[in-house]
């Protein structure tokens, strides 16, 4: 005896794949209040999205995102940001410190490190990149704002 399966196909009125849409937000879209261009380097998708939203809510322009060390170097070359928010442990076992050192040497672009790892060895290694700051994870909008403000002051891009 043969088994017969029924399959019900639901036909969408729109042919072809639909583009990904940003979910509606109760926040109004707003223009950046600062000309500072920030590159986000974070390998975890949800934290990267939340970080992008926080940075934009603080009035800065996110010019690009990357998930790995080599991706960060390419994005820095392409976008030439003013500042990079750099995670230390990145995708595919790559290292944010190594990427930050290369970016700083090639284009003079500084990094603000973000990491849950703040042990002495990591912090000592991070100094090779001549960072403009460090913010520990987890962070909130207040800690991020304070770290960004201090970094921009160190860079001469903010008053104070």
Secondary structure as UniProt FT lines:
FT   STRAND          37..41
FT   HELIX           45..57
FT   TURN            58..59
FT   STRAND          61..66
FT   HELIX           69..79
FT   STRAND          83..87
FT   HELIX           91..93
FT   HELIX           96..107
FT   STRAND          110..115
FT   HELIX           120..126
FT   HELIX           127..129
FT   STRAND          133..136
FT   HELIX           141..155
//
